[in-house]
């Protein structure tokens, strides 16, 4: 049975999309069949993070406005030899997608239906959903569909002030399991201090503390960090997140 993992952050700029893309790649490298769906139609990022490896023929926006079936928007992405399979569903390719959705609207039920259809059509083990920061229709549907909600936050006061709203949001949607990832911790700040501060604010377990990494910033979305620096110490921290997110069979 496939599981759905939603990645969320209260504010933008937390590195949520970067974490989601790299986790998707690493999960696939470990042998899982994984699809990453970029549900952030307002400000999509996933197709950029994969280096525009293949120009999408269709997108999630195309599916939502009736141009294609959702599985037609899934692009097969490269993985490590001997690994599993990875598919990317980009949010949209051009500005026209967002303009049409704003003008026409869409049936929000199509989004959940699309998640289920992807799981069946692609025979997925894991469906990973990258959401828009804050709250909108797509984010509500993604989080309500998820078995696990991963909240990505920084340890700064600005991000932690959104903890109450995020907790209330998750409670209303009754997501079965929550996990925290504290990202971009500045040099000189102990991991434990960042961990304690976030757990106190959110009341949830911190699964990983990830330091600010200049090499990650320098890649600047030109390609996945997992491809550019596969042996970097940060990648080991990414890998340690995976067992806590994947449900044991």
C-alpha positions in Angstrom: 0.0 0.0 0.0 1.4 3.4 -1.0 1.9 6.1 1.4 1.5 9.9 0.9 4.0 12.3 2.4 3.2 16.1 2.3 6.0 18.7 2.7 4.8 22.0 4.1 6.2 25.2 5.5 4.5 28.2 7.1 6.7 30.6 5.1 8.5 30.5 1.8 12.3 30.4 1.7 12.7 27.5 4.1 14.2 25.1 1.5 11.1 22.9 1.5 11.1 22.2 -2.2 14.9 21.5 -2.3 14.4 19.0 0.6 11.4 17.4 -1.1 13.2 16.9 -4.4 16.4 15.5 -2.9 14.4 13.1 -0.6 12.4 11.9 -3.6 15.6 11.1 -5.5 17.2 9.3 -2.5 14.1 7.3 -1.8 14.1 6.2 -5.4 17.8 5.4 -5.3 17.0 3.1 -2.3 14.7 1.0 -4.5 11.3 2.6 -4.1 8.8 3.7 -6.8 8.4 7.4 -6.0 6.5 10.3 -7.6 7.1 13.9 -6.6 4.1 16.1 -7.3 4.6 19.9 -7.2 1.3 21.1 -6.0 2.6 24.7 -5.8 0.8 26.1 -8.9 1.4 29.7 -7.8 5.2 29.4 -7.5 6.4 26.0 -8.9 10.0 24.9 -8.2 10.4 21.1 -8.7 11.0 21.2 -12.5 13.8 23.8 -12.0 15.4 21.8 -9.2 15.7 18.8 -11.5 17.5 21.0 -13.9 14.7 20.9 -16.5 16.0 17.4 -17.3 13.0 16.9 -19.6 10.6 19.5 -20.7 7.1 18.4 -19.5 4.6 17.6 -22.2 1.8 18.1 -19.6 1.6 19.4 -16.1 -0.6 19.3 -13.0 -2.3 22.5 -14.1 -3.1 20.9 -17.5 -4.8 18.0 -15.6 -6.8 20.3 -13.4 -8.2 22.2 -16.3 -9.0 19.1 -18.3 -6.2 19.0 -20.9 -4.8 15.6 -20.0 -5.0 12.7 -17.6 -2.8 13.2 -14.5 -0.5 10.2 -15.4 0.2 12.0 -18.7 1.9 14.7 -16.7 4.3 12.3 -15.0 7.9 12.5 -16.3 10.3 9.6 -15.6 13.5 11.0 -14.0 17.0 9.4 -13.8 17.9 7.4 -10.7 21.0 5.5 -9.6 21.7 2.2 -11.4 19.9 -0.6 -9.7 17.6 1.7 -7.9 13.9 2.2 -8.1 11.9 4.6 -10.2 11.2 8.3 -9.9 8.5 10.4 -11.6 8.0 14.1 -11.5 4.7 15.8 -12.0 5.5 19.5 -12.6 2.9 22.1 -11.3 2.9 24.1 -14.6 5.2 25.0 -17.4 4.1 28.5 -18.4 2.2 31.5 -17.0 -0.8 30.5 -19.1 -1.5 27.6 -16.7 -2.0 29.8 -13.7 -4.0 32.4 -15.7 -6.4 29.7 -16.9 -6.9 28.2 -13.4 -7.6 31.7 -12.0 -10.0 32.5 -14.8 -11.8 29.1 -15.0 -11.3 27.6 -11.6 -11.3 23.8 -11.2 -12.9 21.1 -9.2 -10.8 20.7 -6.0 -11.8 17.0 -5.8 -9.8 16.4 -9.0 -6.6 16.9 -7.0 -7.3 14.1 -4.6 -8.6 11.9 -7.4 -5.3 12.6 -9.3 -3.2 11.5 -6.3 -5.0 8.2 -6.1 -4.8 7.7 -9.9 -1.0 8.3 -9.9 -0.6 5.7 -7.1 -2.5 3.1 -9.2 -1.2 4.0 -12.7 2.5 4.2 -11.6 2.3 1.5 -9.0 3.9 3.8 -6.5 5.3 3.0 -3.1 5.6 6.7 -2.1 3.7 9.8 -3.3 5.6 12.9 -2.2 3.7 16.2 -2.3 5.5 19.6 -2.3 3.0 22.2 -1.2 2.7 25.9 -1.4 3.9 27.8 1.7 1.0 28.8 4.0 -2.5 27.7 3.2 -4.4 27.5 -0.1 -6.7 25.0 -1.7 -4.0 22.8 -3.1 -2.1 22.7 0.2 -5.3 21.8 2.2 -6.0 18.9 -0.2 -2.4 17.7 -0.1 -2.1 17.8 3.7 -5.6 16.2 4.1 -4.5 13.4 1.8 -1.2 12.7 3.6 -0.3 9.9 5.9 2.6 12.0 7.1 3.1 15.7 7.2 6.6 17.0 7.2 6.9 20.6 8.3 10.1 22.4 7.2 11.1 25.3 9.3 14.1 27.4 10.2 15.0 28.0 13.8 14.7 31.8 13.5 12.0 33.6 15.4 10.2 34.6 12.2 9.6 31.0 11.2 8.7 29.8 14.7 6.0 32.4 15.1 4.0 30.5 12.6 4.0 27.3 14.7 0.6 27.9 16.2 -1.1 28.4 12.9 0.6 25.3 11.4 -0.4 23.1 14.4 -4.0 24.3 14.2 -4.0 23.7 10.4 -2.7 20.1 10.9 -5.1 19.4 13.7 -8.1 20.5 11.6 -7.1 18.2 8.8 -6.3 15.3 11.2 -3.1 14.3 9.6 -2.1 11.0 11.3 1.6 11.7 11.7 3.8 14.8 11.8 7.5 15.4 11.7 9.7 18.4 11.8 12.8 19.3 9.8 14.8 22.3 10.9 16.7 23.7 7.9 19.4 26.3 7.2 20.8 26.4 10.8 23.5 29.1 10.9 27.1 28.1 11.6 28.0 28.1 15.3 24.4 27.2 16.4 24.4 23.8 18.1 22.0 21.2 16.6 20.5 20.5 20.0 19.6 24.1 20.6 17.8 24.3 17.3 16.1 21.0 17.9 14.8 22.0 21.4 13.6 25.4 20.2 11.6 23.9 17.3 10.1 21.0 19.4 9.1 23.4 22.0 7.3 25.6 19.5 5.6 22.8 17.4 5.2 20.1 20.0 6.4 17.5 17.4 9.6 15.5 17.1 12.4 17.0 15.0 13.6 14.3 12.5 16.5 16.3 11.3 18.6 19.4 11.8 20.2 20.6 8.6 22.9 23.2 8.6 23.2 26.1 6.1 25.4 24.7 3.3 27.1 27.1 1.0 27.6 24.4 -1.7 23.8 23.9 -1.8 23.3 27.6 -2.3 25.9 27.6 -5.1 24.1 24.8 -7.0 21.3 27.3 -7.1 18.7 24.9 -8.6 20.8 24.1 -11.6 20.7 20.4 -10.7 19.8 18.3 -7.7 22.2 18.5 -4.8 22.1 14.7 -4.7 23.6 14.7 -8.2 26.0 17.5 -7.8 27.5 16.5 -4.4 26.4 12.8 -3.7 29.1 12.4 -1.0 28.6 15.6 0.8 27.9 15.2 4.6 24.6 17.0 4.1 23.4 14.0 2.0 24.0 11.7 4.9 21.6 13.9 7.0 19.0 13.7 4.2 19.3 9.9 4.1 18.8 9.6 7.9 15.4 11.3 7.5 14.0 8.6 5.2 13.6 5.6 7.6 11.4 7.7 9.9 9.1 8.8 7.1 8.6 5.5 5.3 6.1 3.2 7.0 7.3 -0.2 7.8 5.5 -2.9 5.9 
